[in-house]
Amino acid sequence: MSFFENLKKYGELIMDVGLQIKEDDLLVVRGEVENHEFINLIAEIAYKKGAKDVKINYRNQKFSKIRYTYANIETLSDIPKHFIDEQNYYMGKRAKILSIVGDDPNIFSDIDSNKINSSIIASSKALKEFNSKLMNNEISWCVVGAATSAWAKVVFPTLDENEAIDKLWNMIFQSVRLFEKDPLQAWKEHIDNLTKWSKFLNEKQFDSITILSDNGTNLEIKMPNNYIFSGASELNKYGEVFVANMPTEEVFSMPHKDGANGIVYNTKPLNYNGNLIDDFYLKFENGVVVDFDAKVGYSTLKNLLESDEGSKRLGEIAFVSYDSPISNTNTLFYNTLYDENASCHLALGKAYPTCIEGGEYMNDEELAAHGVNDSLIHVDFMIGDKTTNIFGVEKNGKKTQIFKEGNFSI
C-alpha cells in the first residue's frame, strides 16, 4: 500500500473512530501549516461523509518563534476578542474539533520562558469558558499526530530528513492499529479492553492509590468519592461517541486535589510548548507541590508550577501498561500524545469534571467541594516504567495490586 493510501486510510480512521463525522456536522481542524496536504485530505474525507462545513485554523511554529523573539510580553498577552468569539462560536455550533500535533520539541528552547508563559496564561484566561466546556465534553474532540520534518529529526537524529519523516509516519500509522487486517474491529476490541479495566477500578472505588518505582517514586494519592475511570471512547453532551486521543492506551481519572503526598520522578522528558523539561521530581504535601527540581528546563517547570494556585496540584491519574504498542517501539517521541500513551502518567492542573459522578453538572464551588482541581493549565507528565508497582487501598485498608512491574495485574 502506498504512503498516500495509508494517509487516506488514517484520515478515514480519524473521522470514523475519533470523531464519528456524520451528516451536517461542522468540523474544525487545527494543525501545523507544514501538514496542509494532510489537512486538505481530512477536509475532503469529512465533506464526503456528510459534514456541512470544515474550518481550518493553521499553526506556524516558525512564525511563532519569530513573534516570541521580537514582540514584547504586553503584545504577546493581548488575545483579540474576535479570536475568543470564534472559539465560542464553534462551541455554540456543536463543532467537532480535530487537533493535529507534530511540534518541534526544541523550537522555543532559546526563547525567554517568561514570554512563553505570559502568552500561555493570557490565552488560557481568555479561553477559560471554552476550555472548561471542552474538558467537560460538551462537544466531541480528538487529538492526533502528523509527522513534521523538525519533529522527525529529533526522534530519529541519525537518519536523513526523508528517512526520518517516513519512519515517523510509519510509527504514527502503527500506533493507531492502521496495519491491522480490520482497523475498525481492532479499535472496537481495544476499547472493550480499556473499558474492562475502567470498570474494575470504578467498582472498587479505592480510597487511595500508591505508586512505587525503583527510581525513587513513592506517592500516595487520595481519590475522591465516586470517581470515574474511563478509557478510549467517551460521550459528548449530545450523546455522541468520540475518542479523544488517537492513539490511546490509558485509563484515567482524577485524584483528590488535596490528597497527594510523597515524591514522584519523571520517566520521560516533558515537551511543554516547545521547551523540554527532564530529570525532574515533584514533592507533594496535602496535594500541593512543596519542592521540585529539574536538571533540564528548570525555569520552564517553575513557570508552569506558578501559573496559578491549581497548577501546583494534580488533575489526572492515568494507567498505561509498559507492555503496550507505543512503549514497545522503544522510541522516545518527545511528544505528550505519544509518550503519555507509553507510560503511566499524572497531570498538573485542571481535572476533567467528567471523572467524578455528576461532575459535568456541578458548578465550580461544587466541584471544589468534591476535591476536583481547577486551573488554567492541564499538563501531563510521564512517571511509569518497567519497575512501577501500583496498589489500590480500600477504606477498610485492604490492598489490591493494580500494576506489577509496569503492567496491569488485575
N, C-alpha and C positions, 0 to 999 in steps of 0.2 A: 504494500500500500504506500502511495506517495506521501510526502510531507503534507501537501495541500489536502489530500483526502483525510489524513489523520487530524489536521487542523479543523476541517469541516466537521468531522465526527466529534471532536472535542467541543466545538461550538454547539452542536446538536445536543450533546450530553448536558451541557450547562443549561440550555434552555428547557430541556425535558426533565432533568432531575433537580438542578439547583433552583430554578425559578418557576418551572412548570408554566411557561408562557402559553397563554390561550387567547381566544378571540377577544378583541377590544382592550387588551392590556396596553398600558403605557410603560415602556422600558427606558430607564436612564442608565447609560453606560459611562463609567469613569475609568480612564486609563491613560497610560503614557503615550505621547504623540508618536513615539517610535513604533508602536503597535497599531498604527492606524489601519493597516490592511486587515489585521485580525478583527479589529473593532468593526470595520465595514462588513466583514463576513458575519459577525454576530448580529449586526443590524438586519442584514438580508435574511438570515435564518429566522429572526424574530418576526419580521414582516410576513414571511411565508407561513408562519404558524398562527397568524391572525392578529398580531399586535397592531393596534390602530396607529401608533407612532413610536419613534425611537429618538431620544435626545442624547447627544454625546457631549460630555464635558472632558476635554483633554487636559492632561497634566504635562508639564515640560520641566523636568528636573534641571536641565542645563540652564534654562532661563531662571528658574527659581534660585539657583546658586548665584547667578549674576545679580539678581534682585537682593538677595541676602547680603551680598558683598557691598553693594553701593547704597541701598536705601537705609534710612535711619529707623530706629525702633518705633518712633511715633508713626511713621508711614506703614511699617510692617504690621502694626497693631490696628490699623484702620480697616475694618471689614465693611465693605459697601453694603448699604441696605438692600440694593437690588439683588445681591448675591444671597442674602438671608431670605429675602422674599421668594427667590427662585426655589430654594430648598423646601421651604414651607409649602410652596405651590405644588411641588411634586408629592409631598406628603398628603395634601388635601385631595389630589387626583388619584390616590391609591397606586402610585407608580411602583414598579418593581425595579430595584436598584442593583446593578451589577458593578462591582469594583474590581478592576483588573490590576494586580500588583506585579511589580518587577523592577523595583527601585535599585539604584546603585547603592550598596550598603555604606560606601565611604564618601559619597559625593559632598557631604557637608562637614567633613572632618576638620577642615581648616577655617570654618565659619565660626564667628563669635556665638557661643552657645546661648548667650543671653538674648541675642536677636531671634534665634530659632524658637526659644522657649516663650518669649513675649508674643511672637506671632501665633504659636500654637494655643496659648492661653486665650488670646483675644478671639481667635476663631472658635474655640470651644465655648466661650461665654456667649458669643453671638449666635451660635447654633445650638445652644443648650436645649431649647424646646424640641428642635428637630431630632437631635441625637438621643434625647430621652425617649421620644416616641419610637425611634428606630430600635433602640435597645429593648423597648417594650413590645417589639414585634408587631407594631401596628400595621406595617406593610412588609412585604417579602424583600429579602436582601440576600446577596450572595457575594462572597469574595473568592476570586480565582487567580491563578498566576499566568503570566505570559513572559517568555524569555526576552531579555534585552541584552545588548552587547556588553554593557558595563557590568551588569549582574552576572552574566555568564563567565566573564573573565575573572571575577572574584571567586566564584565557585570552582572554576577549573583553570587556575592560573598557568598551568603548564601546557595547555592546548592553545592553538591559534584561534582567532576570533570565531571563524566559521565553525570549526570543530566544537568549540565551547558552546556556541549557541545551539547547534544541532543536539549535542548531548544533553543540555539543559531542557530543551523542548521534549526530548525523549523521556526524561525523568518526570517531567510535568504530566505527560500523557500516561505514563506508567502509574503515577500516584493516584490518578482518578479511575484506574481499572479500565482504561481505554482499550488495552490489548487483550482483555478477556473475550472469550467467544461471544458472550452476550453481556455487554457492559451494564445494560439496564437491570438484568437479572442479578448480576454481581452486586450492584448497588442495593437492590432490594434485600439480598441476603446479608450484606454488610450492615445496613440499617437495622435489620432484625437482631443482629448480634449485639450491636451497641445498645439497642433497646432492652435486651435481656439483662445486661449489666446495670443499666439505669434502674430497671425495675427492682433488682435485688437491693441496690443501695437505698431506694426510696422506701421499700418495705421495712428495711432495718431501722431507718430513722436514727442513725448513730448520734450520740450526744457530742462526741468529739472524734477527730481523726488525727493519728500520729504518723508523721513521715520521718523516716530514718534512712540515711545513706552513708556510705563509707567516707565520703568527702567531708563529713562533719555536720551535715544537716540533721537537726533534731528539733522538729517543730510540732507543737500540739495546736490543733485548730478546733475551736469550739464551733459547732454547727447550729444554725438557728432552728427553732421548731418548725416542722412542716416544710423542710427544704425539699427541693425537687432537683434531681439529677436528670439530665436529658442528653441525648446524643444524636447526631446526624440530622434527622428531619424535625421540623418544628411547624407550628401553625401561626399564621398571622391573625390579625384582629377579625378578618373576614372568613376565617376557617379554611384558608388555602394553605396547602403544604409547601414548604420550601426547605432547602438545605443551605445553611448559612455559609459554610465553608466547603470548598472542593479543592483539595482533599480534606477529609476529616477522619480522625481516628480516636477522637476524645469522647468521654462522657464528662459533663461538667455541672457544677452547681456553685453556690456561694457560701463562704464562711460567714460566721457572725462577725460583724465589724469590730467588736471589742474582744474577740476571743483568740487571737493568735499569740502564742508565747513560745519563745525559743529562737533558734537561728537556722537560716537556710542559705545554702550556697548555690549559685547558678551552675548549670552543667553545659550550657551552650551560650555563645555570645548573643546579646540582645541588640538588634538593629532598631534604634529609636530615632525615626525621622532623619535618616541619613547619617547618624552617628552610632558607632559601636560602643557598647558597654560590656565589659568582660572581666572575669576573675573577680566577681563581687559577692558580697554577702549582705544580708539584712538581718538584724536582730530585732525581735518583736517583744513588747511587753503590753499586755492587755489590748492587743490589736494594733498597736502603734509602733512604727519603726523608731527605735530609740538609738540605734547605732548602725552604721553601714561603712563600707569601703569598696573601692574598685581599683584594680590595677590599670584598667583601660576605661576611659570615659568617666572619670570621677565627677567632673563638673557637670556632665550631662545627667548623670544619675542624681546628683544633688539638686539640679534644677527640676528634674522630674518629681522628686520627693517633695519639693517646695511649691508645686503647682497650686495646691490648696490643702485644706485640712484632711480631706478624704484621700489624697494621693499617698499618704503615709500608711494607709490601711488596705487590707485585701478585699477584692471584689469578686474573685473567682478562684475555684479549686478545680483542677481537671486531671483526669487519669488517662494515660495513654500507655499501652503496652510497649516495652522496649523491643520486643519481637513483633514488629509491625512493618508494613511495606516501606514507609519512608525511612524509618530507622534502619532497616536492613540494607538500604543503599550505602550506608556508612559515609554519607555525604553531608557536610555542613552547608546549608543553603544560605545562611546569613539573611534569612527572611522569615519573619514570625509565622506566616501562614504555614510554611513547610516545617520549620524547626519545632513549632509547638505541637505539631501532629506527629512528631517523632519522640516526644518526651512528655512525661508528666509536667504540669506547669501550674503556676499561680498567676494572678493578675493584681497589680496595684490599681486602686481607683474604683470607679463606679461598678456596682454589681448589676446584673440583669434582673429586673423585677420579676421576670417570669420564672426565676429559680426558687421562688417561695410560693406556697399555695395562696392564690388570690392576690399576689403581688401586683399583677397588671391593673388591678382596680384600686390600689391604695394610693393615697397622696404621699407627698414627701415626708410628712410628720409620721404617718402610719408606718411607712417603710422603715424609717429610722428606729421607731419603737420596736420593730421586729428584728432589728440587727442588720438591716440592709444598708450597705455603704453607698454614699453618694460622692461624686467627684466630677470634675471637668474632664478627667482622663480615664482611660482603661488601657493598661499596658501589660501584656502577657510576658512572662519570663520563664525560662525552662529550668527545671530542678531535678528531673528524673534521669537515672542511668541504670545500668545492669545490676547495681548493688542496692537499688531502692526497695525498701520494705515499708508497707503501709498497713496500719491497723485501724479498724473502726472500734470505738468503745461505746457500749450502750450505757444507758442511765444507771443500770444496776452494776456497772463495772465490767461486764463480760466483754472480752476482746475477740474480735474476728479478724484474721489476716486477710486483707483485700489484695495486696500485692506481695509477691515473694520474688526477690531477686529480679526486680524490674517488670514483672508481668502479673496480670490478674491471676489470682489463685482461688477465685470463687467459681 
